[in-house]
Amino acid sequence: MAGKLTAGAIGKMLSGEVSTDKEMMPILQVTELKLIQQPRKNQDSMERYKLSLSDGIQSQEGILNTTLNLLVKQGKIQVGSVLRLTRFFSNNVQFRRIAIVLELEIIAEQCDIIGNPLPAQPPSMYANTGPVSRNEAPPTAVPIAALNPYQGRWTIKVRVTSKGELRRFNGARGEGKVFSFDLVDADGGEIRVTCFNDVVDRFFDVIVVGNVYLITKGNLKPARKEYNHLPNDYEIHLDNASTIQQCYEDDATIPRNQFHFKDIGAIESMESNSIIDVIGIVSSISPTGSIMRKNGTEAQKRALQLKDMSGRSVEVTMWGNFCNAEGERLQSLCDSGLFPVLAVKAGRISEFNGKQVSTIGSSQLVVEPDLPEARELRAWYEREGRNAPCISISREFSGAGRQEVRKVITQIKDENLGTSEKPDWITVSATISFMKVENFCYTACPIINGDRPCSKKVTNNGDGTWRCEKCDKCVDECDYKYILQLQLQDHTGVTWATAFQEAGEEIMGIPAKDLYYMKNEDRDEEKFEDIVRKAAFTKYIFKLKVKEETFSDESRVKATVVKAERLDYSSDTRSLLEAMNKLRTEDANPVTTNPESSNYRSGAFISGIGTSGTRETSSLDVPRSEFGLPAANQVNQFGNQHSNESRPLGGATLCDACGSNAHVFANCPSFLSEPQGQHTSSVYGNTTGRNAGGSMPRQHVGSY
């Protein structure tokens, strides 16, 4: 039986003669196995397994990588198991030699103890236990994957892949400063390093992205996964005893970066807030814009469209400095007709108008990376990808080349939108015909979770504090978030939709907290109703997410407003003309339209303009207590009020406003010459006649 084990392997490992799997892959037996718990701040403890390894003569302590924990829990590794160490590192930890087992093969799951192994004794000499002087040769570097909290002194040879900005903070001990940087080694291991206060002064200017360094000594802390997205359970905190020495000769074995790419097509089924790496061709990019954050600071934003061989594209939003550095270079390349390859590391998936990818503080953007995936993408693009059809999983792109899925309200029911596995994302031109204002907002948790507030509902404790069940904490002051219940109406029917925080602010034009205090604290009912009245009876372009949800065993289709823009009649008319011209081009022969066959022909692009040639006003003078259209003019949720009258789309096209065959209604001179708000849609009443000038008189709306 002893012949199964590698005789003398433990002695060679203890003496330092063998320290890695590159020198030997020994077959050893597990003689002891113990679960140890490593505490982590504000998190559950981390499980690791400590074991004794024997070659039949001597034994040595070892630690299993956490990726091997499952084998222990499944009983495949137990006392008596015979293992081949295919990837390991033997290192000095607190005056003991420890084998860090990274990968292994199971020779036998259970076997009687072989031989009579003696406990290992510490050798008289240890490597890497003393300080490194300038005249000594550099110590042997260990892989990042071998680092663990039980080690004392260690050295890693690494390349810096990214460096964060210096940030200042106020803590319990006063003001402080911090910065972090990410590392990769020749084995592909990654880890984040964080420096605080005095250590920042020592190393901030030393660290340069792309350089190779020898880093010695630091504290291994459990990684805070809400901020640190690298595939490592630990991060390094440097202290005053740590050293960083630059290697002036580049090491080609250490990659410039370490990516774990996902196809764009796979993003569509991934959870929101997931962190991913993605690579693709930049097909279009928008100019840099500015937005005002809730804290009053201004932020730069730039969006681009990324496509790959999956036949899908996704919107990537760059924030802050990314807009100026990589963003300007990408803009220049696209303007020159050279569509570059872009690799995004650590992008966050968001669900807004479909799936999108956004940069975060630890993101990296690499333009035209020297990677096999980039070369494969470039070859595909030049061969067929340039003209290959592509579907955007973002649905709406805020940059150039945006394609809108325009619908009318009746199509939600007629086309069974939202009833498939994935939600439907559509755009409708509609008016808010009714708004529930009793509970227009909710009390929300303001605790920052990651880089955004929790926003879950909090309850009043009755003592001036608010409790969040999700965070399991109480706060002195809550936030207020919109949850507007709206009835949307176009010329085909009505439907209900919910507008949450961002969309709610777009509609109301005021933060939810200010509106809440206006109504409930200041008791300024007149001002409150005036704000609500201005939001209602106004035409918007709504971006809706339509999805079937089940509650109390009852399924129903729900629409959520993800974006609301007040209708710009000029730009919307241009889009209508383009759509109509496209239809006339596609229709080789005159055909009679079917109002139910297509969103073009059913009036989806008429933006609330009925077949009568009239359109609705932007505001109405109604009593303060009412914020809805008259009941006589309301229809059921998916009612249809459009005319069944047909008009030819091919050949001569008549204008609905003046009857001319020289133009269409959207650019009718009599229509465009009138001030906005002078017409009402046929949804308010019967079709009116035209006056002698070819324009339409304002139709009287019944009393309320």
N, C-alpha and C positions, 0 to 999 in steps of 0.2 A: 504493500500500500504506500510506503514511503517513497517509492519510485515515482508516484504521481506528482509529487511536489518538486519544485526547483531547489535542490540542495544548495545551501550556502547563500541563498538569495538575500535573506534577512541580514546576514553578516556584512555583505557587500553594501546593502542599503544603509546600514548603521555607520559604516566607515566612510561613507560618501563616495565609494568607488562606483556605485550605481545610484543615480538620483532621478532619472527619468525613464520613460518607456522607450526612448530612442536607443538606450543602451541595453535594455533587457525587458522582456514581458514575462515576469515570473508567474508560476502557478503556485498559489498559496491557499492555506485553509483558514477559515474563520473559527477562532477558538473562543472569542467573547464578542457579544453584541449588545449595545446599550443605547437607548434613546435618550438624547439630551435636548433640553428646551433652551433656546436662546431668546431672552426677552428683547422686545422691540418697543420703542416709545410710541404710545398711542395706537399700537397695533397688536394683533395676536402674536404670541411667541412663535419663533421659527423652529421647526423640528429638524434635527440632524441626527445621524447615527454614528456612534463611535464604536470601533471594533478592534480586535487584536488579530493580527495576521501571522501565520506560522509557516515555516518551511520544513517542519518536522524536527528542527533542531533548536531554533530560536524563534521568538515572537516579537512583534513590533506593533506599536499602536498606530491606528489609522483612522481616517474620517472619510465617510462616503459623501460624494457630491449630492446635493438635494435632489438632483434629477434621478437618482437611484433609489430614493425613498420608497417608491411604489413597489420595487422588487422585494424590499423587506416586508412591506405590508401584505404582499401576496404570498409570502412564505418561500419565495424562490431563493432568497438569501437568508440564512439562519446559521446558528452555531453548528459547525460541521460542514458547511458548504465549501466546495473547492472552486476557486476562482482563478481566472487568468487576468492579470492587470494589463489591459491593452493601452491604457492612458493613465498615467499617474505622475506624481511628483513627490519626492522625499525631501523634507525641509526641517530645519531646526525650529522648534517652537518651545520657548521657555525651558531651554536646556534639555529638551528631549527631541528625538528624531521622530517625526510624524509622517506617515504616508498619506497623501491626499489622493484619493481614488476618484478619478474623473469618469473613466469608462472601463468596462470589464466584460468578460465572457464567463458564463456559468458552466463549469465542467461537470459538477455534480451538486444537486441541491442539498443533499444530506449524506453525511458519511461519518463513520466513527473517527474520533480524534486520532490523527496519525502521529506516531512517535511520542516523545515526551519533551515538548518544547520548553525551554527555559525563558523566563522573562528577560527582555532586553535590558542591558545595563548601558548607561550613558557613556560613550567613548570619551577619552581624555581630551580630544581636540574636536572643535566644532567649527564649521565654516560659517562665515557671515555673522559672528556673534559680537565682534568689536566694531568700533567706529571705523569709517573709511577715511584714511588720510590721503592727501593729494598725491603722494608718491606710490601708493599701493595700486595694484591692478584693480579694475572695477569688479565688484562682486558678481557672482553668477546670478543672472536674472531669472525670476520665476514667472510662469504664465499668470495672467490675470485670473484665470479660472481656478488657480491653486490658492489664491488669497483667502484667508479666513481669520476670524477674530482671535484665534488661539496663537497666532504667530507673534513673535516679538519683532525682530528685525527682518526685513525683506527688501528686495530690490526688483523693480519691474522696468523693462525697456519698452517704451511706448511712443506712439505718435499722437499728438493733440489733433483731434478732429473738429472740435468746436470750443469756443470760449464765450462765456456769458459776460454781460455788462456788470460793472461794479455797482452794487446797490447798497443803499443805506437804510437802516431800520431803527425803530425804537422798541427796545425790549424791557424786560423786568430789571435788567442791570444797566439800563441807560441806552445811549445811542451806540450803534455798531455798524459794521460794513461787512459785505460778503460778496464773493464771486465764485463761480464754479467753471470747470472745463471737463470735457469728455476725452477719453483715451481709448486706443485700440492697440493690440499687440500682434505679434507675428502669427499667433494661433487663432486670431479672430476674436479674442476675448475683449469685452468692452466694460468700462467702469467710469463712473463720474467722480471727480475730485472736488471738494468744497473747502474753501479757506475763509477764515473769519478774522476780522480786526487786524492785529499785528502781523499775522501770517499773510494777509492781503498785501500789506506794504512790501513784504519780502518777495512775493512771487507774481504779483499781477503783471508787472512789466516784463518779467522773465518769460512768461508763457506766450508763445506765438503759434497760431494755428498752422499745422503742417510740419512743424519741427518735431524731431525725435529727442527724447529725454530719458535719462536714468533717474527714477524717483525712488527714494529710499525712506522707509519708516513713515508710518501714519496709522491712524486708528480706523479700523474697519467697523462701520456702523450699518445697521439695516437700512436699505434704500427706502425712501418714502415714495411709494409708487404713484402717489397723486401728483408728484412733481418730477420724478425721475422715471423715464420710460425706457431706459436701457435694459437689455436682457441680463441683469445681474441682481442677485439678492442683496448685494452690499454696495456701499459707496465709501470713498476714502475721505477722511477729515485730516488734513495736514496740521501739524503743530510746530512748535519752535525747534523740535529735534529733527524734523524732516529736512531732507535735502533734495534739490532738483539740479541735475547736471545735464547740460545740453550735449547731444552727440552731433558733432559738426559734420561727420560723414553720414550721409543718408543711408538708411537700411531698407533696401528694396523689398525685403521679406515682410515688412510691416505695411499693410494696405493704407491708402490715403483715407479710406472710409470703409465702413462695414454696413452693407445694406441688406435688408430682408424684404425684397420687393413683392408687392401684391398686384395682380392684374386690376385694371380699372373696373372691369366687369365684376370682380369679386367685392368691390367696395359697396355695391348696391345692397348686398345682403348682410353687411357688417353693422355692428351696433354703433349708435351715435356716441361720440367721445372716444372711440377707439383710436389708438395711435398707430400709424402705418408708415411704411416706405413705399413710394410709388414712382414710376418712371414713365415718361411718354414724350410725344412730340407736342410742342407748343404751337397750336394752330391759330390762335388769336390772343390778343392781350389788350386790356383797356388802359387808358391814362390813369395816373395817380389822382385820387380824390381824397378829400378830408371829411371826417365825421367827428362830431362832438360826443365824447363819452359822458356817462352819467355823472362822473366826478368833476366835470367841467373842463377836462383836458381834451386837446385835439389829437386825433390819430390819423395817420396816413393809411390808405387802403388802395390796393390795386388787384385786379382779377385777371386771370388768364384761363384759357381752355386747353386741357391736356388730353390727348388721345393716344391709344395704343392698339395693339393687334387684336385685342378682344372685341373690337368693333364698337367700343364705348368711349365716351369722353366724359370728363368731370371738370367742374369749375374749381380752380385753386385760388384762394384768396391770400394775398401777401399783406402783412401788416408791418407798420413801422419801418425800420431801416431796410428791410427786404425790398421795399418799393424803390428805393434809390439806387442800391448797389446792383443786385441781380436783376431787379425790375427794369432799370434803364438799359442794361445790356440786352435783356430779352426783347425789349421794345425796339432797340436799334436793329437787332437781327431780323425780327419780324417785318419791320419797315423796309428792310433790304430784300425781302423775299426769301430769306434763309430761315426756315422754321426749325429752331434748335431743339435738341434733346435736353430735357430737364429731369434731374433726379431730385426727389423730395424725401428727405429723411425726417422722421418724427413729425408728420403732419397729423392734425386732429380732424377726424370725420365729424361733420355736423349735418343735421337734417333740417334744411331750410330750403324750400323750393326743390325738393329732392335731396340727394346726397352731395355734399361739397367737402373739400379738404382745405383747411386753413393752417397757416403757420402759427407756431407758438414760440415761446422764448427759447426752447432747446432745438427748434427746427434747423435744418441745414438745406440750402438750395445749391445744387451743383449744376452749372450750365455746361453742356457738352462734356459729360464725364468720360474718362477713359476706362470704360467698362465693357465687357462682352455684351451685356444687355443693351447698352447704348448703340453699339455697332450693329447689333441685330435689328434694332428699331430703325436705325437710319437706312439700312439696306431694304427693309420692308417698305418704308415710306417712299423711297426713290423708285421701288419696283411697282408698287400698287397702292400703297397707303395714302398717297396724296389725293387720289380720286376715289378712294374706297368710302362707301356709306358709313356713317357713324351716328350713333344714338347717344345723346347726352343724358347721363343719369342725374344731372343737376336740373333738368327740365328748363330752367330759366337761367340764361347766362347774362350777367350784368355788363359784360364787355361787348366787343364787336361780334356780329354774327348771331345775335340772339334769335331763337326761334320760339314763338309763343304758340301754345296749344289753346287757341281761342274756342270757347264754347258758349252756348246759351244755357240758361238755367234748366229748361226742360230736358236738355240732353243728359243731365245728371241721372234722371230716371230712365229716359228712353234708351240710353246706352249702358245702363247698369254700372255706372262709374263707381269705383270704390269697393266693388264686391269681389274683386280678385284678391290674390294673396298680398299684393303690394298696393299701396295707395296710388290714386291718380292725381296728377298735378295739372290744374287747368287755370285758365285766365278768363274771367267774365267781366263784361262792362255792365254795371248794375248800380242801382240807387238803394241807399239804406231807407227802407220804407217804414221800419219800426225798430225801436231800440228799448230793451228792458233796462231801466236805470235804477231799479231798487238795489241790486247787488252787482254793481259794475266793476268791483275790484275785490280782492281778498288780502288778508294779512299774510305776509310772506317772511320767510327766514332770511336775514341779511348775512348770515355767517358765510365767509368765503370758503369754498370747497374747491381746492385746486386753484384755478385762476378765474373763478366765477362764483357768484353767490349761490347758496343752496336753493332758495326760492320756494321751498316746500311750505305748505300752510302751517302757521303757528297758532296756538291757542292762548287766550288771555288767562293768566294765573290769578287775576283778581287783585294782585298786589303791585301792579305797574310793570310786571315782567311778562314775557311771552316765551312759551316752550315749543321747541321743535322736536318732534318724535324721531325724525330721521337722524338729526345730529345729536340727539339726547342731551340737549343743552338749553339753558334759558338765556334770553337776551333782554336788555333793558328797553330796547326800542325795536319795533318791527318795521318792515318795509311794506309797501302797498303795490300790488300788481294787477293789471287789467285782466278781466275775464268778461268781455262784452258779449251779450247775446243779441245778435242782429238778424233782422229779416231783410234779405236782399231781394230786389225786384228788378227784372228787366222786362222787355216787351213780350216775353213768352210765359212768364210765371214768376213765382216767388219760392225762396228756400231759406232755411235758417242756417246761420253760421256763427261760429265762436271766434272772437279775436282776442288773443292773449297779449302780453305786455308790449312787445315792439309794434305789432300791428295796431294795438289799441292806442298807443301814443300817436301813430301816424293819423289815425282817424280823429281823435279828440283834440290833438294839438297841444296837450298839456299833460304833465306827469300824473299818474294815478294818485300819488300821495297828495299833490296839490288840489286835485279835484275832490278827493275825499275830505280834506280839511275844509274846503270851501263849502261843501254840502253839510257836513256833520259837526264841524267845530265853529266855523264862522256863521253858519246858517244863512248864507247868502243865496237863497233859493232862486232869485231872479237871475243872478249872474250864472249860476249853475245851469239853469234851464236854457239860457242864451247860448252857452257853449254846446249843450246837447243839440239844440235846434240847428246850429250851424253845421254840426256833423251830419245830422239827418237830412234827408231830402236833397242830398248832393250825390252827383254821379262819380263813381270811382272805377278804376281798373283794379279788380280784386284778383290776387293770386291765391287760389284755394287748394288745400289738400283735402281730398275726398276719400274717406276710408270707412268701411263697415266695422262697427264695434258692437260687442255683445255685452249687455248688462241685464242681470236678473233673467237670464235665459232668453232674452229678447234681443234680436239683432236689428240694427238700423244704421243707415248711412249717415255719417256726420261730416260736415264741411268745416274746415278750420281756415281762417284768414291768416296767411303767412306774410302778406304784403298788401298794402292799400295805397294807391296813388290817385289823387284827384285827376279827373279826366282832362287832358289837354286836347281840346277839340281839333286844333290845327294838326298836331302830330298824329292823332288818331285817324283823322280824315285821310292823311297821306297813306297810312297803313291800309285803310279800306280801299283806296284807289289801287294800290299795289296788288291787293288780293283779288280785286275785280278784274284788273288787267291780266293777271295770271290765269283766271278762269276763262276769260275770253280767248286767250292764247291756246289754252288746252282744248277748248270746245271748237273743233274745226267746223261744225255745222250748227245752225241755230237749234236749240233744244228748249223744251218747256221745263221749267224748274219744278222740282218737287220739294215743298217746304220741309219735309221730314227726312230727306235723303242725305243732306249734307249740312254741316254747320255754316258753310258759305251761303247756301241757298235758303236756309231757314232763317237767315238774318243774323247769324252769330257775329258777323263783322259790321253790322249796322249800328252797333254800340247804342242801343236804345232808341234808334230812329225807326219808328213804325212804318208800315206800308202806306200809311196815310201821308207820309212826308213831314210829320211833325215830330218834335222832340220835347223832352220834359224840361222844366225849369230847374235851376240849381238850388232854389230855396223857395219856401212858401210861407205865407203869413198865417200861422195857425195859433190857436190858444196855447198858452205856456204849458198847460198840464198835459197836452197830448203831443206825442212824437211819432205818430203813425199816419199813413194815408187813410182816407175814408174807407170804411168797411165795404161800401158798395163797390169800390174799385179793386178790392183785394180778391185774389183767386186762391184756389187750393195750392198746396206746396209746389206742385209741378204742373199747374194749370197752363193752358196754352191760349194766348189771346191774339196771336199774329194772324194776319189775313192769309187766306188760301189763294189769293190772286196770284197768277203767274206772270212773269215778265221774261221776254227773250234775253238771253245773255250773249248770244252770238248774233252777228250782223248788226243792224241798227239798234241802238240802245236808247230808250226814252228816259228823260229825266222825270222823276216822280213829282218834282216841285213845279216845273213850268211846262212840261210836255215836250221840250226841245229834244231833237235827236243829235245835237252837236256836243252834248256833254252828259255826264251822269249827275245824279243828285248831289253827291259829295262835293263837287266843285261847281254847283249851280251858282251863278252870280247873284241871283235874288236871295239865295239862302245865305251865302257867305257875307253879303252886304249888311245883313241884319245884326243887331247887337245880340250877344248871347243872353239866354234866359228869356227870349221873347216867344218861345214856342213851348207847347206841352205835348207829351206823347199821347197817342191814341189810347194808352192804358187808362187815362183819366176819363175818357168819354168817347163819343162817336167821332168819326172823321169830320173835320171841318172843311169848308170850302176855301178857295183861294180868292184873294181880292184881285182887283183889276191889274195891279202892278206885278202880279206873278208871285208875290210873297204871301205868307199865310198869316192871318190875324191871330192874335193871342187868344187862346181858348179859355173861357171862364171855368174855373174849378169850383165845384160846388162847395157850399158852406160846411163847416165841421161842427 
